[in-house]
Amino acid sequence: MVVLWWIASVTFLNGVRVPTPFGVLSSFADDGWGFYSRQFGVTIEEATRGFVYGNVLALVLASLVLLVPVVESVITQVAVISYCLPIVALAPVLYVVIGPPASGEPSGTAVALASISVFFTTVVGAVLGFRSADRTSLDVVSVYGGGRWQQMRKVQLVSAFPAILSSLQIAAPAAFLGAILGEYVGGVERGVGLALRTAQQNVDVERAWGIGLACALVAGLAYAVFGLVSRFVTPWAKGAGS
């Protein structure tokens, strides 16, 4: 892939501002660890906060579907709406509502978009996982006097764990993307979104590509970490983390 990229950048793509791999590596070296740690540190913090908020809310609502089935249609509609909302168009609205962050603080808009980005995936995955529980095991709990809460805690949660971890694996890169989009609307002093926008305005092609590749590495690492956790935590699940 790198060889093909290099050949293309110096031949038929030479006039369309595609840098060579050496140019991108040189930009990495010129910017240094300090530049990338400052920008990515803020964005990763925003993505982590949004990841936690969005997934906690999603898991609570998915559990509520089992305990109070009558609310399922409402929760499902809310999840679908959150998925259908174009977050690029939603970002300016949230920025007006939340406002710019205080100096040195993470962007509330970025955190909110990261939360929205993960909500639908985790709600759907958790609900499907809860419902995949073995019917016989649920009946055993019921025969011994257990209610819906005991069924969920002793059977359905264990059954849903592989699906929940798979949902979190998909949600992790989505949260990072949501945080970057939240920074694009402005009001931040540091962050990947601001760095990308500055590189775009300055037509700094090598830096823009370097930041983009670094984003791919961070998102891929987050995906891989949850895949590794799935393999160790849910070894009984066929294809866990694949």
C-alpha positions as CSV (number, residue, x, y, z in Angstrom):
1,M,0.0,0.0,0.0
2,V,2.8,2.4,0.9
3,V,4.7,1.6,-2.3
4,L,1.6,2.2,-4.4
5,W,0.9,5.5,-2.6
6,W,4.5,6.6,-3.2
7,I,4.3,5.7,-6.9
8,A,1.0,7.4,-7.4
9,S,2.1,10.6,-5.6
10,V,5.0,11.1,-7.9
11,T,3.3,10.1,-11.1
12,F,-0.3,10.6,-12.2
13,L,-1.3,12.2,-8.8
14,N,1.6,14.6,-8.8
15,G,-0.6,17.7,-9.6
16,V,-3.4,17.1,-7.1
17,R,-1.6,17.8,-3.8
18,V,-1.0,14.2,-2.7
19,P,2.2,14.1,-0.6
20,T,4.7,11.3,-0.6
21,P,5.1,9.0,2.4
22,F,8.5,10.6,3.0
23,G,6.9,14.1,3.1
24,V,4.3,12.9,5.6
25,L,7.0,11.3,7.8
26,S,9.1,14.5,7.5
27,S,6.0,16.5,8.7
28,F,5.7,14.0,11.6
29,A,9.3,14.6,12.6
30,D,9.1,18.4,12.2
31,D,5.9,18.6,14.4
32,G,7.2,16.2,17.0
33,W,5.6,14.4,19.8
34,G,4.8,17.6,21.6
35,F,2.4,18.8,18.9
36,Y,0.6,15.6,18.5
37,S,0.3,14.9,22.3
38,R,-1.2,18.4,22.8
39,Q,-3.8,18.1,20.1
40,F,-4.7,14.4,20.5
41,G,-4.7,14.5,24.3
42,V,-7.7,16.9,24.4
43,T,-9.7,15.1,21.7
44,I,-9.1,11.7,23.3
45,E,-10.4,13.1,26.6
46,E,-13.5,14.5,24.9
47,A,-14.1,11.2,23.1
48,T,-13.6,9.2,26.3
49,R,-16.1,11.3,28.2
50,G,-18.7,11.1,25.4
51,F,-18.0,7.3,25.1
52,V,-18.8,6.8,28.8
53,Y,-21.8,9.1,28.9
54,G,-23.4,7.8,25.7
55,N,-22.8,4.1,26.5
56,V,-24.0,4.3,30.1
57,L,-27.2,5.9,29.0
58,A,-27.6,3.3,26.2
59,L,-27.1,0.4,28.6
60,V,-29.5,1.8,31.2
61,L,-32.2,2.3,28.6
62,A,-31.5,-1.2,27.1
63,S,-32.0,-2.7,30.6
64,L,-35.2,-0.7,31.0
65,V,-36.6,-2.3,27.9
66,L,-36.3,-5.7,29.6
67,L,-37.7,-4.5,33.0
68,V,-40.5,-2.4,31.6
69,P,-41.3,-3.7,28.1
70,V,-44.0,-1.1,27.5
71,V,-41.2,1.6,27.0
72,E,-39.5,-0.4,24.2
73,S,-41.1,1.5,21.3
74,V,-40.2,4.9,22.8
75,I,-36.6,4.0,23.5
76,T,-36.2,2.4,20.1
77,Q,-37.6,5.5,18.4
78,V,-35.2,7.7,20.4
79,A,-32.3,5.5,19.4
80,V,-33.3,5.6,15.7
81,I,-33.7,9.4,15.8
82,S,-30.2,9.8,17.3
83,Y,-28.8,7.6,14.5
84,C,-30.6,9.5,11.8
85,L,-29.6,13.0,13.0
86,P,-26.8,14.3,10.8
87,I,-24.2,15.2,13.4
88,V,-22.4,17.6,11.0
89,A,-25.6,19.7,10.9
90,L,-26.3,19.2,14.6
91,A,-22.8,20.4,15.7
92,P,-23.5,24.2,15.2
93,V,-26.9,23.8,17.1
94,L,-25.2,22.1,20.0
95,Y,-22.5,24.7,20.0
96,V,-25.0,27.5,20.3
97,V,-26.8,25.7,23.1
98,I,-23.8,24.5,25.1
99,G,-21.5,27.4,24.3
100,P,-17.7,27.5,24.0
101,P,-15.6,25.7,26.6
102,A,-13.7,27.5,29.3
103,S,-10.1,28.1,28.7
104,G,-8.2,24.8,28.7
105,E,-11.3,22.7,29.2
106,P,-12.7,20.1,26.8
107,S,-15.4,21.1,24.4
108,G,-18.9,20.3,25.6
109,T,-20.0,20.2,22.0
110,A,-17.4,17.5,21.2
111,V,-18.4,15.5,24.2
112,A,-22.1,15.7,23.2
113,L,-21.4,14.6,19.7
114,A,-19.2,11.7,20.9
115,S,-22.1,10.6,23.1
116,I,-24.6,10.7,20.3
117,S,-22.3,8.8,18.0
118,V,-22.2,5.8,20.2
119,F,-25.7,5.7,21.6
120,F,-27.6,3.9,18.8
121,T,-25.0,1.1,18.3
122,T,-24.9,0.2,22.0
123,V,-28.7,0.4,22.5
124,V,-29.3,-2.0,19.6
125,G,-26.4,-4.3,20.5
126,A,-27.4,-4.5,24.2
127,V,-31.1,-5.2,23.5
128,L,-30.3,-7.9,21.0
129,G,-27.8,-9.4,23.4
130,F,-30.2,-9.4,26.3
131,R,-32.8,-11.1,24.1
132,S,-30.4,-13.9,23.0
133,A,-30.5,-15.4,26.5
134,D,-31.4,-19.1,26.8
135,R,-35.1,-19.5,27.4
136,T,-34.6,-22.5,29.6
137,S,-32.2,-20.6,31.9
138,L,-34.7,-17.8,32.3
139,D,-37.4,-20.4,33.2
140,V,-35.2,-21.9,35.9
141,V,-34.8,-18.4,37.5
142,S,-38.5,-17.9,37.3
143,V,-39.3,-21.3,38.8
144,Y,-37.1,-20.4,41.8
145,G,-39.1,-17.2,42.4
146,G,-36.9,-14.8,40.5
147,G,-38.4,-11.8,38.7
148,R,-37.3,-9.9,35.7
149,W,-34.5,-8.2,37.6
150,Q,-33.0,-11.5,38.7
151,Q,-33.4,-12.9,35.2
152,M,-31.5,-10.0,33.7
153,R,-28.8,-10.0,36.4
154,K,-28.1,-13.7,36.5
155,V,-28.8,-14.8,32.9
156,Q,-29.4,-12.0,30.3
157,L,-26.4,-9.9,31.3
158,V,-24.0,-12.8,30.9
159,S,-25.7,-13.7,27.6
160,A,-25.5,-10.1,26.4
161,F,-21.9,-9.5,27.4
162,P,-20.3,-10.5,24.0
163,A,-22.8,-8.4,22.1
164,I,-22.2,-5.4,24.4
165,L,-18.5,-5.6,24.0
166,S,-18.9,-5.9,20.2
167,S,-21.0,-2.7,20.3
168,L,-18.4,-0.9,22.5
169,Q,-15.7,-2.0,20.0
170,I,-17.6,-0.3,17.2
171,A,-18.5,2.7,19.4
172,A,-15.0,3.6,20.4
173,P,-13.8,4.8,16.9
174,A,-17.2,6.5,16.5
175,A,-16.8,8.5,19.7
176,F,-13.4,9.7,18.5
177,L,-14.9,10.8,15.2
178,G,-17.8,12.6,17.0
179,A,-15.3,14.5,19.2
180,I,-13.3,15.6,16.1
181,L,-16.5,16.9,14.4
182,G,-17.4,18.8,17.6
183,E,-14.1,20.6,17.5
184,Y,-14.6,21.7,14.0
185,V,-17.3,24.2,14.9
186,G,-14.8,26.3,16.8
187,G,-14.4,27.6,20.3
188,V,-11.5,25.3,21.2
189,E,-7.9,26.2,21.9
190,R,-6.5,22.8,21.1
191,G,-7.6,19.6,19.5
192,V,-7.5,17.4,16.4
193,G,-10.4,19.3,14.8
194,L,-8.7,22.6,15.2
195,A,-5.3,21.2,14.0
196,L,-7.0,19.8,10.9
197,R,-8.8,23.1,10.2
198,T,-5.6,25.1,10.6
199,A,-3.7,22.7,8.2
200,Q,-6.6,23.0,5.7
201,Q,-6.6,26.9,5.8
202,N,-2.8,27.0,5.5
203,V,-2.8,24.3,2.7
204,D,-0.4,22.3,4.7
205,V,-1.0,19.0,2.9
206,E,1.7,17.0,4.7
207,R,0.5,17.9,8.1
208,A,-3.2,17.3,7.1
209,W,-2.3,13.8,5.9
210,G,-0.1,13.2,9.0
211,I,-3.0,14.1,11.3
212,G,-5.4,12.0,9.3
213,L,-3.1,9.0,9.6
214,A,-2.7,9.5,13.3
215,C,-6.5,9.7,13.7
216,A,-6.7,6.3,11.9
217,L,-4.1,4.8,14.2
218,V,-5.9,6.1,17.3
219,A,-9.3,4.9,16.1
220,G,-7.8,1.5,15.1
221,L,-6.1,1.1,18.4
222,A,-9.4,1.8,20.3
223,Y,-11.1,-0.8,18.1
224,A,-8.3,-3.4,18.7
225,V,-8.3,-2.9,22.5
226,F,-12.0,-3.8,22.8
227,G,-11.5,-6.7,20.4
228,L,-8.7,-8.0,22.7
229,V,-10.8,-7.5,25.8
230,S,-13.6,-9.5,24.1
231,R,-11.3,-12.4,23.5
232,F,-10.3,-12.6,27.1
233,V,-13.5,-11.6,28.9
234,T,-15.9,-13.6,26.8
235,P,-13.9,-16.6,25.5
236,W,-17.2,-18.7,25.3
237,A,-18.5,-16.4,22.5
238,K,-17.7,-17.8,19.1
239,G,-15.8,-15.2,17.0
240,A,-15.5,-12.7,19.9
241,G,-13.5,-9.8,18.9
242,S,-13.2,-10.9,15.2
